[in-house]
Amino acid sequence: MDTSDSINLTPEQLEVGLINDTIDQSALNKLLTNNIHENENIDALVQFFQHYIPGNRTMNEFIERIRHYNSAQICGLVWNANVIAYRCKTCSISPCMSICAQCFQNGNHEGHNFNMFKSQAGGACDCGDASVMHAFGFCCFHGENRPKTQMVPRELICCAELFVPYLLKVFIRALRMSAISGDIVTDEKLLEILNQLSNGGSAIQMYITHALTDKKLYEEFITDPSMVKLYQYEYLTAETAALPVTYFVDSLINDSTAHSLIPFDTSIRTMLDEIMMWCVTAGLPEALIRFLLSLLPDFNFKLLFTETFLRFYGVIAQSLIGESLAETSEIPSRLVHISVQLFSSNIIAEYAMEKCHLIEVILSCIWHMFVPSVDHDKPDDDDDDENILKTHPLACMYQLKLNLIRHNARKEDFYEKICFFFYTVTNDANTGMVVDVEHRLIVKNVYWPLLSDFVNILSQEKIAFTILENKRYLILWLRFLTLFQGMNVNERVLTQHVEYEPQAYMYAFTIELEISAAAMWCFVGHLKPNYSSEKLICIIKQIIDSINDWLRSLSFDSKLMDDWKLTFHLPLHRYLSVFTYNAIHQFNIDPSSFLPVNDQNTLLNLMFCPLRTICGYYEVLSSIWLRNGEQVTVQAKTYAKSAFSSSMHDADLFLLQLISCYVEPNLFIETFLKRFHVYSWLFHSKTASNLDSSQQISMLESALIALCAIIGFQPNLAVREAKHIRSEIVTTLAVADRLYSEVEENVPDPSPLSANRRDIEVILQQVSDFQTPSVELMGHLQQGKYTIKDTLFKTEYDPLHVLMRCTKRSQFQNSLERFTNYVKREGLFKSDYSIWPPFRIPSYDHQQMSNVQNSLRSGVLHHFLFLCLHAYLNDKSITENILYFTIYLLELSIINGDNRSPMAVDENS
């Protein structure tokens, strides 16, 4: 329609009437009816609002003037993906903190640990937000000390105040009408006006946020009979009826009954609720998200927005699953774009936890993504390919062997019994289940935004402790981790080389490191010495119970274990290891207060899986898994890689060390040697080995290395301790000269909460000399590298530590050659014989861990070591490496037998 004939009030007249309170109400009603209520032409509406909202000026002039009255404490500038922003670890409180380029330039970050990055999912500037970053990092325009502004003149804002609610109503009508086409906001011209107004700052944003959250205003909007039809209300009711329902996990809700499920509340009470509903059903359109996020500097709006976002979180989570069928999806990154702006603030996160069921919402959505059939009935004709969980391969193995032994099956009955077995296992609800790492939800990282949100909220100390101390939350999280326990099982190929090498291992490592380990280090990073020891003991006992539950679900029996199935993924055991390490070293808790120290069988069961994994690691290095292809080798090297060692290899090793303190020494050593396939060979057991002689010798050396590590190596499970960082830096420099980036890469830094690389720089200055960049003969620039100080080969070089960090023996040999060069250069050894590694007498960080020396008193160990010496004298294939590891263990045994043993607690620890 042509609106020019229906306009009776000019913007100038309207502005004067509003200021003087002399407005003609009938003229105003006519203006609203003709140009807004009965007008569905988007172009005409846009023209009208751009003409009337600024009053007696143009829209550009209005925005420029209104910005002078921006009093927002927080910058809040919103950006999309691929925008350059800054992150300063020195200034940050939350690990997700980021600031825009302008605020970075206007602040003072000289000498800070900052980096410039290209945003992957979009973000918003946190400058001025004291709950996300320290005040000394604020720029001069934000924070409590920002310049003061005057009140907005009435004549400047009066028209905008009147028309903003109508603009939002018209926008909602456009959203409703676009539901017909299935394309939300097909014409973004109205949204452009809203974004333009929001960019005017807090002076205009306050009117937008008030209208969005005013329940009374929305109630009048949807109940006025004259407006219901004009604003297409029927489309809203149809859409809300079609929304998918998400239920809370019943064990999480205090007031849940035994026979009913509690759904997420997706009722519509405000304009914000309705806009959020359309935003969610449309797949989180980027432009609409930007508009909503731009309003977050208004703190009260941020609280209400968080509440609305969490009420629709379940719908978003379900849309993630649906989108996994598409080639690409923008929903995951856009979801994180929203949530990171909310949960990075401890104030918002704690409010959401106390008022909006934050923990219950996220845990329920995570659980239902992986276990959709637990709380919902599934149709009988569901395709098995859609199930993300499968019967655990280890459970099938144990149960199958048990059935065959019990029934003494004859060959002719074998096929029938196997069919019956798989039928019973598949239909047994108590059988262990594990995630299928080749499922599309895993392959496409569909779970990533939900788990990213969970790890993000764990950066808030109060939330992390609430989850640890609330049994309902902790048990559900441990049950969730159980789904990944023993995933991606490798089975040794004994015939021809595997033709197709699966890539599923990549997804398994991603899951454990980015989900399980990231959350674990967040939890542990909050444990301070003033934390309750009793609470920590309860947490560790619950982890042990979860491991025992998992073993029972597998019908676990160590005697029936298949030696040639291998998994590198044991998140529950690593939680036990890392929490126990901190309990002992930080809280001085006696392990007997949580470990079943008097139950030898339970202790052996607890250590079985990590021992099998460490043994499997050495099997791979010994070329026993060669026919399985390169992918198994990559798994083994990733497992022990320095960057991940704290979360995987070191955690497994520490658990073996801990349990060895309480298992009878002969039993421990015998169990250990059997797992390493050397017991039957050295002790002439009747049990035949399927390893050739070279593999047996390689495993013999590996067993000696692992024994030395159990007794003498100090795993790095501490969150950023200078002593451990120093030993890691010395170790990596002992192997080769390093670039700074290589040093940083080889220093385990597991926790997302650890803040500064300044400690690496300080230690590098102490232990190395810097070789300045140079130009090669061909004109190529050679980057500067760090070289270890020679004296450290005498005082701090630890060959055992190098062995634990090197997945290639050549790297260990490099360090030994560098040590040999130092010794000969200093004239400390003049013989032509090769020099043995200078193994060090162990010292222990804590008195409790000195009990690992108990194994040195084992008669089985002594017998084993003398058999190694005998083999060296009589078998030319036995290498000198085996000899010096044997001598080292014998030396430790002799020292340990002396009451004046120097193997004691490190006084400086």
N, C-alpha and C positions, 0 to 999 in steps of 0.2 A: 504494500500500500504506500501511497505518497503521504509521508508524515507531515509535510510542510503545511497542509491545510488544517491539521488537527492541533498544531502547536499554538497555544494562546499565550503562554508565559515564556518570555525570553529568559536566557540564563541570567542576564543582568537584573531583570525584574524579580526573578526567583531569589537571587542572592540578597537583594535589598529586602525583600519580604521576609526572608528567613532571619536576617540580622535584626530587623526592627519588629519582628513578630507580627507583621501586617499581611501575611500571605493570605490570599483568597483560597479557602479550602476547596470550594467547588471547582475552581480553575485548576488547582493542583490535582484533584481527583481525576478531572478530565484529562490532564496531561499524562497521568500515570496510566489511566485506562487505555487511551488511544495509542500511546507510544510504547507501553510495556506489556500490560496484561493481555491485550488483544492483538498484540503484534508478534508474529512468529518469524518474521523476516530477519535473519541474522545480520545482514548488512545494514538494514535500517536501525536495528537495535544498537549495533556498534556505533553507528554515526550519532545516534541520540546520546548514548552515554559519554562518548568522547566530547560531545558538545556541552553537556549539562554538568557533568561531575566537576570540571575545573571551575565552574562559575564564570565570572567575567574575565576569562583569560584562556589561552590555548592549553591543551593537555601538557605539552612539553614545558611551558612556562610554569604550570601548576606543580609538576613533578620537581622541577629545578628549585622552586621556592620552598616546597614542603620539606625537601631534604635538609635545609638549614635547621630544621627543628627536630632532626633525628636524635633522640636521646637514648638509643639502644646501648646497653652495656656490652652486648656481644655483637660481633661483626655479623656472623651468620650468612655470609655470602655463599651461595650454592653454586656448585659447578658440576658438570657432567663428566663422563669418562674422557680420558686423553687430555686433561687439563693439567698444567704444571702447578704443583703446590709444594709446600714445605712441611717437614716434620722435624721437630727439635726434641731429642731425647733428654736434653738438659732441662728443658722447660716443662716437659710433659708429666702429667699425673697418670693419664690413661694412655696405653700403648697405641690407641687409635687416633690420638690427637693430630690435627693438621691445621695449617693456617694458609691463607691466600698469600699471593706474592706481595700485594700492597701492604698487608699487615706485617709481613716479614721484613720488608724494607723499612717500614716505619718503626720497627722495634729494634732492640739492641741484642743481637745474638753473637756478638764477638766472643770467640773462644768456646762457643757451645758445640755440642755434638749434634749437628743438624744435617739433613740431607734434602736435596731437591728430588722430587719424584713425579712421574706421570700417573695421574689417578686412573685406576682401572675400572672402578665401579661408580665414580662420582663421589662427591663429599661436600662438606660445608666448613667454613672457617670457624675455628673455636676461639679465636682471639677475644679476650674479655671474659671467658667462662672459667671461673676459678675452681670449678669442680672437675675440669678436664686438664688445665695447665696452670702452672705457677704464675703469680701476678707479675713477677719480674720479666716474664716473656711477652707481656701485653705490649701492643703498640700504643702510641700516644693518644689515639682516638677511642680506645676501648678500655673497659674495666671501670672500677670505682673512681679512678682519678681522671676520667675523661673530661673534656671541656663541657661546661654546663650550657644548656640551651634555654631559650626563652619559651614561653607558652605560645602555642600556635594561635595566630589571630583568628577571630571568629569568622571574619569575612573570607578567609582563605579556605577554611575547612567545611563551612556549613553545607554547601551543596553536596560535597562528597559524603558527608555524614548521612544525608538524606537518601542518596541513591545507592550507596554500597549494598545495603540489604536487598534492594530490588535487582541489582546486578547479579548478586549471588542466586536469587530466586530464578532469574532468567537463565543463568548458567545451569542450574539444576534441571530446569525444564529441557534445556538442550541435551543434557545427559540422558534424561528419560526418553526423549524422542529418538535419540541415536540408538537406543536399545533395539529399535525396529530393524535398523540396518546391521546391527551387530558390531558396529564400529564406533566406539565411544569418542566423542568430541571430534567428529569428522570435520567440523569447522572450528578452528582454534582461535578465532578472532576475539571471542568473549574472554577466553583464557589469557590472551595476550594483554587485554586491558587489565585483568586482575594482576598479572605479573608486573605490568607497568606501574600499577598503583603500589604493589608491595615493594617495588624497588625505591619508592619514595621514602621508605624508612618508617620508624616507629610511630610517627605522628599520624600516618594514614593506616598503618597496619593494625592499630588498636581498634579501629572501627570494623575492619574486616574480621578480625579474630572474635570480636564481641558478637557480631552477627552469626558467625559460624557456630558458636557455642551456646547461643541463647535458646534454651529449651522452650520458653514461652513463645518466642518469635516463631520457632519451627512448628509448634503446636497450632498456632493460629494459621500458619501457612497451609498445613495439611488438613485442617478441619473446616476452614471457611468454604461453604458450599459453592460460592461464586468462583473460587480459585481452584477447586479440585479438578474441574473439567478443563479449565483454561491452562493448567500446568501439568496435564497428562498424568494425574496421580495413579491411574490404573496400571501404568507401566512399572511404577515403583512396587506396587503390591505383587505384580507378577514376578518381578525379579527377586524380591525377597523370599517369595515362596519357593523359588528354584535354587536358592543358595544351598550348597552342600553343608551338612551338619558335621561338626567335629566334636568329639567327646573327650572330656578329661579322663585320664587313666584313673580308674576308680580308687586305686590305692593311694592316690595323691591328695584326695579331698577329704577333709576331716568329717564333713557332714554327709558324705555319700552313703547311701544305703546298700545293702547287700544285693538288691535285685534291680537297681536302677542306675542308669548312666546319666551323668550331668553334662549337657551340651554347652558349648561356648555360647555366650550371649551375643547375638548379632542383631539385636533390636535397634531400630532407628529412632533416635530421640532429638537429634540436632541436624542442622545442615551439614556439619562436619561429618557426622555419622553417614549421612546419605552419600556425600561426595566420596568418602572412603569406600563405601560399598561399591559404587560405580567404578572407582579406581581399581579396586581389587578384582572385580569381575572382568575388567577390561585388560588385565595383565599389567597393571601398574604403568600407565603411560608416562613417559619421561617428563613431558611438559607439565602434567598435572602434579607429579611428585615435586618438581622444582617449585611450583607455586606453594604447595603445602609446607615444604621444608623452609622456604624463605620466611615463613611466619614464626619459626621456632624461637627467634630471639625474645619473643613475648613469653615469659616464663610460665604464666598461668595457662596460656594456650598450649605450651609444650606439655604440661601435665595432662591436659584433657586430650591432646592429640595422642599421647602415649597410651592412655586408657582406650581410646577408640581403636588404635592400631593393634593392640593386643587382643581386643575382642574379635577382630577380623583376621587375626594371625593364622587361625586354623584353616580358614578358607584359602589363604595364600599358600599354606603348606600343601593343601590338596591340589591346588592348581600347579604346583611344582611337579607333582607326580604326573599329572595330565600332560604337561609340557614336555616331559621326558620323551614322549613319542615323536616330538618334532625334531628337525635337524638342529636347529638352534633356538635358544630362548633368552630373552633379556630379563625375565622375571628374577632369576637368582641375584644378578648384580644390582637390580633396582631394589630388591628387598633389603639387601645389605646396605645400600645407599641410605635407606630410611633408618634401619635399626641402629646403625653405627652412630647416627646423630643423637639417638635417644639414650642408648645404654652405655655410652662412653662416660656419661656424667654420673657420678656416684649418687647425687641427689635424686636425679630422675630414676635411676635404676633401683634405688632403695624404695622410692615411692611406689614404683611399679610392683616391686616385690610385696610390699605391705598392703597395697590397695587394689592391685590389678591382677593378682595371681601370676606374676611374671614367671616364676620358676615352674609352676604347674603347667602354664601354657606352653612354654618351650619344651619341657620334658615330655609332655603329652604328644606334641606334634612330632618330636623326634621318634618317640616310641611307635606311634601309629604309622610312620613312614616305613619302618623296618618290620614291624609286627602288626600288619593290618588285620590279621584274622583273630587276634587274641580277644579283642573286645567287640568285634563285629562278626555276625554270621556271614559266611561266604557261600555263594551258590555252589552246588555240587559239581557243576560243569565248568568250574574255573580252570583255566589252562594252567598246568603246572609250570609253564615257562614264566608266568607272571609272579611266581613266588620268589621273593628275594631270599628266603631262608630255605636251607636244604638240610637233610639229615647229615649229621657230622660224619665225615669219612672215618675218623678215629673211633667213633661210637660203633659204626658198622663193623669195623675190624675187630674190636674187642669182643663184641657180642657174637659175631660169627664164629670166632675161634672158640669161644666159650660153648656155644651150641654144639659145634662139631665134637668138642672134647666130651661134653656131657652125654651126647647121644651116640658117640662112637660110630659115626656114620660110615656106612659102606659106600664104595664107589658108585654102585648102582642107585643108591639113595641120594647121592650128592645133589643132583639137579633139583630134585623135589624139595630137599631140605633148604637149599639156597633160596628157592622161590618163596617158600613159607617164611624163611627168615626175613627177607626183604619186605614181605607183606606186613609182618608183625612189627618190624622196626619202624616202617613208614607210618603205621597207624598207632604207634605208641606215643602218647602225649609226653611221656617222661624221657623219651630219647633225646639226647643232646642235639641241638640245632646250631647251625653256623651260617653266616652270611655268604651268599654266592657272589664272589668278587667279580664275576663276569656278567652279573645282572645289569641291565641298562641303568638302573638308578645309581649304581656304583660307577659304572664306566663313564657316565655323563656327569658325575659329581652333583647329582640332584640334591643330595643331602647337605651339600656344602653350606648354603646360607643358614640353615637351621643350626648346624653345629658351630658355624662361625659366630652366630648370635650367642650360643651357650658359652663358648670360650670367652667371648667379649664380656658377658656379665660376670664371669668368674674373675675378671680383673678387679672387680669390686670386692673388697675384703669381707664386708658384712654378708654379701650374697654367698660367697664361697663357704664361709663358716656355717651359714644357715643350711646349705646343702649337706655339708659334712656331718653336722650335728643333728639334723632331722633324719631319723631312721627311714622314713618313707621315701625321702628324696634320695638318700645314699643307696638304699637297696635297689631302687629302680635304675639308678645310673650304673651300678655294678651289674645288674641284670642285662642292661644294654651292652656293657662291655663284654659280657659273656658271649654275646652273639658274634664277636670278632675273635674270641679265644680259639686259637688253633686254626684260623682261616688259611686258605690257599695251601693245602697240604700237598707236598711234593712226594711222589712215589718213585723210588729208584728204578731206572730202566736197566735191565740186565741183558737184553738181547741186542738188537740193532739200534743204532742211534735214532733218537726221536726225530720224526720228519717235520713236525710242526712245533715250533717253540711258542707257547702261550705267553701273552703279555700281561696276564692277570696280576702277576706279582707287583706290578707298578701301582695298581689300585690298592692292593693290600698294604703296601708300605705307606701310601698316601693316607689311608684311613687311620693306621695306627699312629703315625707321626702328627697328623693335623687334627685328629679327633681325640684319641685316647691320651697320647703323650702331652699334647698342648694343654688339655684340661688338667692332667696330672700335675704339670709344673706350675700351673696357676694355683691349684690347691696348695701345693707344697710351698710355693713362694710366699704365701701369707702366714705360714707357721713361724711365729716368733717365740723367743724363750719364755715369754709371759703367758703363752697359751697353756691351757689345762692339760696336764699329762694324762689325767683320767679320760678326758675326751679323746685324746689321740690314741690311747690304748683301745678304746671302744671302736674307733674307726678301723684300726688294724685288725682287730678280731673279726669285724664284719667282712673285711676283704678276705681273710682266711676262710670264713664260712662260705663265701661266694666261690672260692676256688674249690673247696670240698664239694659244694653242690654241683659244680661243673663236672668234677671227676665222677661223682655218682651218676650224673646223667649219661656219662660215657660207659658206665659199668666198668670203670677203670680197674685194671689189675696189672701191676708192673710185670708180672711173669708172662703175661700174654702179649706184651708190647711188641709190635712189629718194628724191628730195628731199621727198616728201610723206608719209613714214612717220616717226613720232616716238615715242620712248620717253623717259621721265624717269628710268629706272632703270638705273644702271650701277654696281652695287656693287663690281666688281673695279677699275674705273677710280678709284673714290673711295678704295678701300684704297691703291692706288698713290699717289694724290695726298697723302693724309694721312700715310702712312708716309714718303713722300719729304720732305714739309714738315718733319717732325720730324727726319729725317736731316740736313737742311740746317741748320735753325735750332738744334737742340739739340746735334748731334754734329759740326757743321761738316764734313760729308762732301761731297766734290766729286761732283755728279750724274754726271759722266762715269765714275765707278766702277761705276755700275749701269745707266745709260741707254746705249742704242746710239747715241751721239752722232755717229758717222761714217756711220750708215745713215739717210739722209734719208727713204727710203720707209717704213721701220719707224716712225720718229718721226711721220710724217704719219698712218700707220695708228693709232698710239696716241692721237693727238689727235682723230681723225676723229669718234668717237662723242660725246665731251664737247662738241666744237664744234657738232655737229648738234643736241645737246640745248639748248645755250645759244641757238643760232639759232632753234630751234623755240619756245623760251620767248618770244623777241621777236616771232616770227611770231604767236603767240597774242595778245600785247599789241597787235599791229598789226591785229587783227581778220581775219587771213587764214584762221583756222580757225573762223570764225563759224558756218558751217553744221554744224559738229560738235556744237554745243550748249554749254551752260554747263559741262558736265563737263570739257571740255578747259581752259577758263579756270580752273576750280578747281584742276586739276592744276598749271597753270603757277604760280599764286599760292602753292600749297603748296610747290612746288619752291623758290621764292625766299623763302618766309616766314622771317622773322628767326630764329624758334625752331629751324628745320630747316636754315638756310643752311649751317652748318658741315659738315653731313653730305651736302649735295647741291650747291647752286649754287656755294658758295665752293670746294668741292673740285674741281668741274669747271673753274672759272675758274683756279685755281692750276695745274692740270695744263696748261692752255693757256699760261699764263705761263712755266712751266718749259720746255715744249717749244719755245716761241718763242725761247728763249735759244740754241737749238742748230740750228734749222732756218734755212736761208738766207733772209734777210729778204724778198727779193722773192717767193720761193716761198711763204713763210708768208702774206704779205699777199694775194697772188693767191688762194691757197686759201681764206683767210678771206672775202674779198669774194665769191667764187663761192658759198660756202655761204649768204651773206646776200642772195643774189639781186640784187646791185647791180652786179656786174662787167659783165654783158652790157648793162645799161642805160646805165651811164656810159661804157663803153668801146666802145659801139656794136657789140657782137658780133652775129653772124648768128643766134645762138641766141635764139629767141623766149621771152618771159616770159609766164606766165599770171597775172601780177599786174596789177591796174589801177593807174593813176597814183598814187592816194592811198596804196595799199598799198606801192608802190615808194618813195615819199617817206618813209613811216613806217619802212620797213626801212632806208633810207639813214640816217635819224637813229639807228636802233637799232644799225647797224653802227658809227657814230661813237662811240656810248656804249660799246659793247663794246670797241672799240679803246682808248678812254680808260681803261676798267677794266683791260684787260690790261696797260697801261703804268703806270697810276698808282694802282690800288686795292690795298690790302693785305688779302687774304682772312683771315678769322678761323678758322684751323685749329689754334690753340693751345688746350690744356686749361687754361682758367680763368686767363689772364694779365691782370693789372690794367690794363696798357696797352690791351689790346683791349677789355676791359670798359668802360673809360672812353670810348673812341671810340664804342662802341655806344650808351652812355647819352647822350652828347652828340648823337649822330645822332637818336635817337628823341625827345629833348626839343626838338631844333631843328624838328621837324615840328609838335608840339603839346604843350601842357601834359599831364602824365600822372599817373594814379594810380600808387601804388607797384606794384600788381599788373601794370599795363600796362608799366611799366619792366622789371620782372622777366621778363615774357613776351617782350619784344622784345630781351632780351640772350641771344644763343645760349649755351646751356649743355649741350653735347652729351654730356658724359661722366657716367655714373652714379656715377663715383668722385669727382667734384668735390664738395667738402663744404659750403661755407659761403656764405650770402648776405650775410654781414657785409661783404664787400668791396663789394657793391653799395651798401649803406647808407653806407659811408665815402665812396665816390666821389660818391654823390648829395649828400652834405653839401658836397663840394668844388665841384660844377659846377651846383648848382641852389639855388633858394630855395623854401621850402615855403609854399604858400598854405593857411592853416588852414581847416578846414571852416566853412561859413557856411550861413545859412538864406535861401532865396529868398523873393520876395514872396508866393508862393503857399503858403509854409510848408514846402516840401520842403527836406530837408537836402542840401546840396552837399558832397560828399566833398573832403577836402584833396588838392591836387595839387602836383606839382613843376614849377617853371618854370626854364628854363635861364637862367643868369646872362648878362647882355647882353654882357659882355666876351668871352665865348667865341665869339660870332659873328665876332669879329675874329681870334681866336687859334687856334680849333680847329674851327670849322664847316667841314665838308668836303662840298660839294655832290655830289661823285662818290660818296662813301660813302652819302649819302642816296638817291641814285638806285639804288644796289645793294640798298637795303633797302626800297624802295617799289615795290609792284606797281601802284600807281595814280599817274599823273602829277600828279594833284591834290595828293597828299601832298608831292611835290617842290615844287610851286608854293607850298604853304603855308609850307614852310621858307624859300623864296626871298623871300616876302612879309615874313616875320618878320625876315629879314636886312635887307631894304630898309627896313623901319621902324626898325631899329636904326641903320642908316647915316644916315638922314635925321634921326633924333632927335639923333644926335651931331654933325650938321652936316658929315658927311664927304663928302656928295654933294648938290649943290644944283640939279642939272638936273632937268627934267621927264621926261627919257628913262628908259625902264625900265633897271634895273640888271642886268647880266649876272651869272651865278653866279661867286663868287670862287674859281675852281678853284685848287688849290694845286700847287706844284711837288713832285713825288713825292720821298719819301725811302724807302729800302729797309731792311728789317730785317736783311738779310744781303747781303754783297758779291756772292754768286752770283746773286741775284735782280735785281741792278742790270743784268744783261745783257738784261733785257726791253727795254731801250732800243735794242737792236740793230735792232728793227723800225722805229725812227724814222729809220734811215739808208736805208730802202728807197726806191728810185726809183719803184716802183709806188705806194707810199703817197703820195709827194709828188705824183705825177701825179693820183692819186685826190683828194687834198685840193684841188688847183687846179681840178679839174673840178667839185668841190663849190662852190667860189667862183664859178666861171663859171655854174653852174646857178642860184646865188642871184641873180646879176645879171640873168639872162635868163629866169628862170621864177618868176613871182609866187607859185606854189604852194609854193616852197621856203621853209620857215619860218626865223625868226631863230634858233631853237634849233640848227638845222643849222649856221648861221653861227658861233655861238660855240663849238660843239664843234670845228668845223674850225679856227678860230683858235687854240684851246687846243692842238690837236695840232701845228699849225705852230709855235707858240711852243716846245713841248717839243722839236720837231725842231731848231729853231735853237739852243736851249740845249744840246742833246745834241751838236751839231756843234762847240760851243765847248769847248776843253780845260779851261776853268775851270768846267765844268758844276756847278751846285749840286745836281744830282740825284745824291746819293751815299748811302752807308750811314748810317743813323741811329746816331749815336755813342752814344745812350743805350739802344739795343736790346740 
